[in-house]
Amino acid sequence: MASPNPELRRQVIAIYKELLHLGRNYPLGFGYFRPRLHKAFMANAQLKDEEEIRKGISRADFVRKEIEALYYLKKYRTLRKAYDGA
């Protein structure tokens, strides 16, 4: 059995760490976010096909962008409330 592509492994670990870092500010809390993130990655841990792994990485990247958009929206609403309400 061939060893997994080290570059793909590095990408998976990097996106996991990035999502974990973003989860610190998740509205429902890190305690809610972390187990779900771990479960999602473990559900795909058995993947061996490089194309399937790449699809998983792109899906994780999409989730990262969605979380960032959620944070920007929250920040925008907070600032708008602060300036409109004053």
Secondary structure, DSSP 8 states (H G I E B T S, - for coil): -----HHHHHHHHHHHHHHHHHGGG-TT-HHHHHHHHHHHHHHTTT---HHHHHHHHHHHHHHHHHHHHHHHHHHHHHHHHHHH--
